[in-house]
Structure formats: C-alpha cells, structure tokens
Amino acid sequence: MAIFSDDDTNENLISKPKLQKNEDLETSQTDYDKSFENNIRPKKFDEYIGQSALKDTLKISIEAAKKRAQPLDHLLFYGPPGLGKTTLAGVIANELETKIKITSAPALERPRDIIGILMSLKDGEILFIDEIHRLNKVAEEILYPAMEDFYLDMTTGKAQTVKTLRVPIPKFTLIGATTKAGALSGPLRDRFGIIHRLQFYTKQELSAVVKRTASILEIKITDEGALSIAGRSRGTPRIANRLVKRVADYALVRADGIIDEKVANMALDTLHIDKFGLDNTDRAMMTMIIEKYDGGPVGLETIAAALGEDSKTIEDVYEPFLLQEGFIQRTPRGRKVSPEGYRHLGYKIPNIQQSLF
C-alpha cells in the first residue's frame, strides 16, 4: 500500500509521468542510431522475423482478447539484450490497434512516477516497462493491485487522519522486459499471465533480418553477403542491423556499393569481428583468463576490473553468447575458458583441461 503526505494531491501524482519514446531507451546510442532502429522496427507479426513459438502463442492470445473484448494478459519477456523485446511490445500494440507507453524501471524513482503513468492510461492500452527487475519495492507494491484488480490502493493524511483510498484505473496490459528473470520477486513474476524467454536467432533467421534491413535502407546485398553478416551477429538482430550499416559503409567506400560475401568478410575483418561474431572484448576476456589465471576459474568482478569494464556489462552483454557457444563456462568458483575457447584462440589445451573433458 502506498503512503503519501497531504501535499501529494492527485494533480501532483499524475503530473509529468516519466515516459520514453521507443527510440529513447538506449541512452548510450546516438540520435542517428535511435532513429535508425526505430525506422527498421517491424510493425506487425508478418514483418517480425524469428521467435516463431512465441508469435504463435501471442497470435492466439491476442485474437482471444479481441473476441472477449478484454485486455490482453500481462506479459513478461526475458532474455539477453538485443533480441527484440521492445520491438515485440510495439508489434503487440499494433496488432491490438492500441497505444503503447514505454518507460524503464530506473525512471520510476518515486511513487508518483508509476501512479502518474497508470492514471494516464486508457482502456486497453499497453504499458511497457524495460529492465523491470530494477523496480524499487514501493513501485512494485503499487503494481500488484493495479495488475490484478485494476485499482490503486493509497493512503493519505497522517496519524489519526489517515484515510485509505481505492482508486480505479483503466484496464491495461503490462509488458515487462528483463535480462534477469531470476532477479524478479516471486509476487511480481506470478502476476504475469504469459512468461516467455526470447531465444538467440539462427543464422538463417538473422540472414532474413539482414536482407529486410538492407531492403529498407536501399542497400544492395547478395544472399551470401547476408549469410556472412548473419554468421557474425552473435545470434542477435540488433547486432545484425548495426553490422549492416557498417558493412554498407565499407562497400560504398572500398567496393562498388554491393555487399557480397567477399565484401562482407573483408568489412567484418576490418572491424575485428571473427567468424563466430567475437569482437576484441570477447577475445581479450578469454585471453586474460587463459594467460593470467590459467584458464580459470576467476570471479566476475576480477574479470571486469582487469578489462576496465562494468561487471553488469560483462554479465549481460558479453557472457550470454560466450556461454551459449561453449567458449566459457560458469562454475561456483567463477568463470573458466572451455577447451573450445582454447582452440578458437589458438592456445594449447592444458593437460588438466583435457583430463576434465
């Protein structure tokens, strides 16, 4: 139950909700990159590539919600960054023919922030909260009755003058996105009707993404060129789309503007992205573990300090793909490089490693 002082009037509570447009979620991106990503986002399921099982589930749920004239169940999407969680939320809103309001958990610092957004919603609209695992306790408790019964429970006044208010709000759908589903509290996670992990993309799916992006940008690309870019995109559409731009620049300056397999490979080699999609940071991380810590295990904080990177960046951005591909392993004592990682970097596998595998 949220508690407010007498100064927190309804007018104050709903003023200036902290909303973000689709293109403003990534604060580290340039305005050009934000505009680029927004322009190439698919708007309907027919345009959305990959995540086939999830799309089939969502199509059924959306059709059922329309026939019942009820809001769609609350949804939770989780998985590594760049797999299309925000894009998918926008597709759902378009399929439901409703509006979507987007924010992120760190922006909801005070009770009035989340209350202002909830009270500004209209029936059937969607509220998308990115990084929902970072919600503070007060904001999370405000969401409980809002998600279950579409009410806000508030108390005003002090001591003997305390009054409890139960304020109805429009029926809405909450879509939460997180890279750390395990960091969500049980009560919050249990209030989502649909929970789904987004999977890394296959090379063929990413090739289709690359060709679609190239078409939108009016870039000429061959099937082989698209496959080459897809193979180095770490199973992630966001990375694939960014590589399309970089390779297109290379093709324009060093070739005839057409991206074929040779041009794509030369461009990606220039960017120091190898055939598995590993970049300089990936290789530096694995090399450091091998050369300075005998292949591991070594703690995450130690790795981050040695590389000069934030530990969350290592854990959320670099590590998932390296784990997925089997280049590193996570143990109770820390991270270690696998025999496959040794082979990929050209190091001889130690006898102790060979005996373990």
N, C-alpha and C positions, 0 to 999 in steps of 0.2 A: 504494500500500500504506500503510495507516495504522499509525503507530507510537505506542505507549503506554508509559508508565512502569509500574513494578511496582505502583504504587499504584492503577492503573486496573484494578481487578478487574471480573469480569463483572457483579457486583452493582452496582458503581458505574456501569458502562457503560449499564445498562438502567434506571437509576433516573430517575424524573421526566422522561419524554420530553416535549418541548415541542410539545404538540398544541393545536389550537384548534378550537372548535366552529364550525359553518358561520357563525353569526351574529357571530363574533368577528374575522373577517378585516379588516373595515374599522374601524380603531381610531378614526377621526375621527367615526364615527356615534354617535348617542345610543343608549341601550339600547332606546328605543322604535323607532327606525329599524331596528335589528338584528332585533328581534322581528318587525317588520312584514315585512321582506324574507324572513325565514325562513318565515313563515306563508304567503306567497304563492308560494313556490318550487314549481314543478311537480315531481311525484314520479315520473312516468312519461313515456315518449315521447308518448303520446296527449295529454298535457297541455302538453307543451313546444311552444311556437309558434316558427316560424322555423327557419333553418339546415336546410332540407329535404335538401339533398345530403348533409350530414354525418350527419343522422339515418338516412338510408337506408344509408349505409356502416356506421354503428355497429350498426344492427339486424342486418345480415348477420354482422358480426364477432362480436357477442355470441351470436347463435344458433350460429355455428360453434364458438365456445369452449365453449358448453354441451354440444354434441354430442361434442366431443373430450374433454370433462372436463378441460380445460386452462385456465390463466389467460388472460385477455384480453391481447393485445399491449399494450405500453406506449404511451400516447397523449400527444401534445403539442398543446395548443390555444393559439393565439396570436391577437392582435388587440387593438383598443382596449379600454379598461376598460368594464364595464357591459353586455357583450354576452351574458353567461350562461355563462362558462367554469366557474365554481364550481357553478352550478346544474346544468349538464350532467354534471359529475362525479357529483353526487348522484343524478341520473337513472340514470346507468350503473350505479351501485352497486345501486339498487333493481331495475333490470332483471335484474341478475345475482344478485339476492337475497343480497347480501353486505354487509359493513360497510365504511365508508369512514372513514379517519383523515385529518384535514386539518391542515396546517401551512403555514408560509410560509418561504421561503429565509432571510430575515433572522433567523428564530428559531433556525436551525441553526448556531450560532456555533462549537461545539466538536465534535470527532469523536464524543464520547459522545452528543451530541444526536441525530444521524442514526442512529447504531448502536442507541441505545435504542429508537427508533421502529421500525427494521427488525426488531429481535429481538422486538418486541411484536406484530408482525403474525401473523395466522393464514393458512392456505392459502386462496387465492382472494380475500383482502381487497384493498382498494384504498388506496393511499397517494396523497393529493393534495398537491402542493407548489405553492403560489401564488408568483408572482414568481421562478420557478425560475432565471431569468437572473442572479439575485443570489446564487446559491450560491457559497460560497467554494471554493477549489481543493481543500482537503482533503476536504470533504463530497462534492464532485463525484467525486473519485477513489474514495471509498468506494462510491459508487453504481454505478460501472462493473461490477465483478464481481457486485454484487447484482442488477443489471438483466439481465445476460447469463446468468449461471450459478446465480444464487440462492445465492451464497456471500459471506462477508465474509473478506477477507484481512487479517490483523492480525499484528503482531509485538509481542512483549513482552520485557522484560528490557533489559539494557544491555551494550554491548561484546561480550565473548566469551560472554555468557549469553543472547544474543538467540535467541528461538525464533519460528518462523513458524507461525501457526495459520490453518487454513482452516475456517471455521465455517459450516455450512449454515444457511440461513434458509428460512422458508416461501415457497412460490411465490406471488408477489403481482403486482399490476398497478400501475405508477406512472403517474399522470396529472399532467403538468406544465402549468402555465398561465403565460403571459408576455405582456406588451405589447411586448416587444422580442425577437423570434425571432432577429434578427441578432446579438444580444449573447450568445447561447449558443455554447459552444465546439463545434467540429465533432464531437469524440468523443462528447459527451453527446447532441447532436442526432441522431447516427447510430444511437443505441441505441433510439430510439422507432420502433415499427412503424407507427404512424398519426400523421401530422402534418397538421393542418388549421387553416386561418385562418378565424376566425369573421367573418362579413360583417355590415355595418350592415343594419338591418332596413328593409324597405319601409314605406310609410305604412299599407298595408293590414294588414301583419303586426303593426305596432305598435297599430293600432286593435283588433285581436283581443286583444292583450295588455292594453290598457286596459280593454276590456269584461270580460275574465276577472278582472282585479284588482278592478274595481268590483263585480262579482258576489260575489266572496269577501268584500269589505268591506260588502256590502249597500248599495251606493250606486246610486241610480237615474241612468242615463245613456242618452242617445239615441245612435243611430248617428252623427249629425252631430257631437254633442259629443265622441264618442270619436275621430272623424277629426280634429277640431280639435286635440285634445291630441296625437294621434299626429304631426300635421304639425309640431309644435314640440318634438319629443322627440329631435332630433338623431340619429335612427336607432338609438336606444339604449333597450332595455327598462328598464334601471334608472332612467333619467331619466323615462321614461313613467310608471312606477309611482309615483315621487315626485311627479310633477305631478298625478296622480290625487288624491293626498291633499290637496295644496294647493288644487286647484280644488274639491274636495268641501267643504273648509272655507269657501271663498268662497261656494259655493252654499248652504250651510247658514245663513250669516250674512246674505248680501245677496240671496238668491233664495229659492225655495221648496224648496231641497234637491235639486232635479233638475238634472243637468248637461246642458244642451242646447248648441247651437252658440254662441248669444249669450252665455250664462253662461260657457262655457269661454273664449271670446275675451276677455271682459271680465276674467276672473280672470288669464289669462296676460298680458294687457296691464298689469295691476296689478303683476305680478311682473317686468315689463320683459323679457319673453321675446317676441321678434318672430316673424313668420310663418315664418321659416326655423329657428327654435329658437335664434337667437343671443341671448346674455344680455349684461349690462353689461360683463363682462370681455372677451368676444369683440369687442364694438364698440369698447371702449377700446383694445384691442390694435391693431385695424386703423386706428382714428383716429390713434393715436400714430405708427404707421408712416407714415401719409399726411402728417400735419401737421408732424412733427418730422424725418422722414427722407425726405421727398419720395417716399413710396411704397415705399421700399426700393431695394436690399436692405439688410437690417440683421441683425446677429448675434443668435442666440437669447439669449445672456447679457445683451446690451444690452436686449432686449425685456423680459426677466424683471426686470432692475434697474429699468427705467423704470416697470413696472407694480407693483413690490413683490411679485412672485410668484416661486415657486421655478421654476427653468428646467425641471425634470422635470415639474412640473405643466403648464406651458405645452406642453411637447413631447408628453406622454402624454394629457392631458385635453382641451385646447382645440384644439391644432393638427390632429389627425387629421380632425376633422369639417370644419374650415375648408378643409383641403386637398381632402377628398372632394367638397365642394360647389364648389370652384374659387374661393373668396374670396381665398385667398392662395396663393403659390407658393413652393417651397423651391428655392433655387439654390445653387451652390457658394459664393457670396459672402454668403448669408443669405436671410432671408425678405422677400418683397415682396407688396404688395397687387395683385391682378389687376384688370383693368377691371371684372369682375363685382362685385368688392368695392367699387370706387369707386361704381358705380351703386347698389348696395344701400344705401350710406351717404349717397347724395345728393351726392357730390362730382363735380366735373367731371373727366373723364379727361384727364390731361396729354397734350400732343401727342406726346411721346416714347413714352408708353404706347400711344397709338393707332397709332403707326407700327410698333411691335413686334408688334401683334396685328392 
